[in-house]
Amino acid sequence: MKIVVLCCLVFSLANANDIRLGYADSRSTRIYNEIKEANPALWTRTDQIVISAAGNNVITEILVTDLRPDKDGEASIVSGGIGGKTVTIGLSSPTILRGYRFEIEVFAADPNLNARYYNKGGRSYDQYQDNGQFARKY
């Protein structure tokens, strides 16, 4: 019985069309958070959302979650993505007379930010001359 329940759970999760790409670490900030919704119509509803990161930031995580109970909407990355400045997300309803409802979250971070954390008074690592000693600054 446990195996049947586990298989049903796996198949239900595999049927969901959610997108989870990348990883938002402590220096990432949310640059986009919105719920996109389209009402049912006599044609298949489609939409493309373009999200751009400002300044030197690059996209680190993309989360697209289908909020409808049957989770049969279709979401895809059309262009761009993780490590890029922009991402285009395509959304569409599964069939005619059906709409969609997705929550979209995009996070970005400055890739040069790590250099600022370690260059002021920290120990620089040289793999060829590392003897465990470094100068102390008082």
C-alpha positions as CSV (number, residue, x, y, z in Angstrom):
1,M,0.0,0.0,0.0
2,K,2.9,2.4,0.8
3,I,4.4,1.8,-2.6
4,V,1.1,2.6,-4.4
5,V,0.8,5.9,-2.4
6,L,4.4,6.8,-3.1
7,C,4.0,6.1,-6.8
8,C,0.8,8.3,-6.9
9,L,2.7,11.1,-5.2
10,V,5.6,10.8,-7.7
11,F,3.3,10.8,-10.7
12,S,1.4,13.8,-9.4
13,L,4.6,15.8,-8.8
14,A,5.9,14.8,-12.3
15,N,2.8,16.1,-13.9
16,A,3.2,19.6,-12.4
17,N,4.7,22.2,-14.7
18,D,6.5,24.3,-12.1
19,I,10.0,25.7,-12.9
20,R,12.7,25.8,-10.3
21,L,16.1,26.9,-11.7
22,G,19.1,28.2,-9.9
23,Y,19.8,29.1,-6.3
24,A,19.3,32.4,-4.4
25,D,22.0,32.8,-1.8
26,S,22.3,35.5,0.9
27,R,23.4,38.2,-1.5
28,S,20.5,37.6,-3.9
29,T,17.6,40.0,-4.0
30,R,14.1,39.5,-5.4
31,I,13.8,41.6,-8.5
32,Y,10.4,40.3,-9.7
33,N,7.4,38.8,-7.8
34,E,4.0,38.8,-9.4
35,I,1.0,36.5,-10.0
36,K,0.1,36.3,-13.7
37,E,-3.4,35.3,-14.4
38,A,-5.5,34.8,-17.6
39,N,-9.2,34.1,-17.7
40,P,-10.7,31.3,-19.8
41,A,-11.3,32.2,-23.4
42,L,-12.3,30.5,-26.7
43,W,-8.7,30.3,-27.7
44,T,-5.5,29.1,-25.9
45,R,-4.2,32.0,-23.7
46,T,-0.5,32.7,-24.1
47,D,1.8,35.4,-22.7
48,Q,5.5,36.2,-22.5
49,I,7.0,38.0,-19.6
50,V,10.5,39.6,-20.0
51,I,12.4,40.3,-16.8
52,S,15.6,42.2,-16.7
53,A,18.2,42.6,-14.0
54,A,19.4,46.2,-13.2
55,G,23.0,47.3,-13.0
56,N,25.7,44.6,-12.8
57,N,23.2,42.0,-11.4
58,V,22.7,38.7,-13.1
59,I,19.8,36.3,-12.6
60,T,20.5,33.6,-9.9
61,E,17.1,31.9,-9.4
62,I,13.8,31.5,-11.3
63,L,10.7,30.2,-9.7
64,V,7.5,29.7,-11.6
65,T,4.6,28.0,-9.7
66,D,1.3,26.9,-11.1
67,L,-1.3,28.0,-8.6
68,R,-4.4,26.3,-10.2
69,P,-5.5,23.1,-8.4
70,D,-5.1,20.9,-11.4
71,K,-1.6,22.3,-12.2
72,D,-2.0,21.8,-16.0
73,G,-0.8,25.2,-17.2
74,E,2.3,25.4,-19.3
75,A,5.4,27.5,-18.4
76,S,8.7,27.6,-20.2
77,I,11.9,29.6,-20.4
78,V,11.9,31.1,-23.9
79,S,15.2,32.9,-23.8
80,G,17.8,34.0,-21.2
81,G,18.0,32.4,-17.8
82,I,20.4,31.8,-15.0
83,G,23.6,33.8,-15.3
84,G,22.1,36.2,-17.8
85,K,20.8,39.8,-17.6
86,T,17.3,38.9,-18.8
87,V,14.9,36.0,-18.9
88,T,11.8,35.6,-21.0
89,I,9.1,33.3,-19.5
90,G,6.4,31.9,-21.7
91,L,3.0,31.1,-20.1
92,S,0.1,29.3,-21.8
93,S,-3.2,27.7,-20.8
94,P,-3.5,24.0,-21.4
95,T,-6.6,24.1,-23.8
96,I,-9.3,26.3,-25.0
97,L,-11.8,27.5,-22.4
98,R,-9.1,27.3,-19.8
99,G,-7.0,30.0,-18.2
100,Y,-3.8,30.0,-16.2
101,R,-2.5,31.4,-12.9
102,F,1.2,31.4,-12.2
103,E,3.3,33.0,-9.5
104,I,6.7,34.2,-10.9
105,E,9.7,35.0,-8.7
106,V,13.1,36.0,-10.0
107,F,16.2,36.7,-7.9
108,A,19.4,38.4,-9.0
109,A,22.8,39.2,-7.5
110,D,25.9,41.1,-8.4
111,P,28.6,38.6,-9.4
112,N,31.4,41.0,-8.4
113,L,30.1,41.4,-4.8
114,N,32.2,38.5,-3.5
115,A,35.4,40.3,-4.4
116,R,34.4,43.1,-2.1
117,Y,34.0,40.8,0.9
118,Y,37.5,39.3,0.7
119,N,39.8,42.0,-0.4
120,K,39.9,44.3,2.7
121,G,42.2,43.0,5.3
122,G,41.6,39.3,4.6
123,R,44.1,36.6,3.8
124,S,44.8,36.1,0.2
125,Y,45.4,32.5,-0.8
126,D,48.3,31.5,-2.9
127,Q,48.3,27.8,-3.6
128,Y,52.0,27.7,-4.4
129,Q,53.3,29.7,-1.4
130,D,50.9,28.8,1.3
131,N,52.8,28.1,4.5
132,G,50.0,29.0,7.0
133,Q,51.5,32.4,8.0
134,F,50.2,35.8,7.1
135,A,50.9,39.3,8.2
136,R,48.7,40.7,11.0
137,K,47.4,44.3,10.8
138,Y,47.0,46.2,14.0
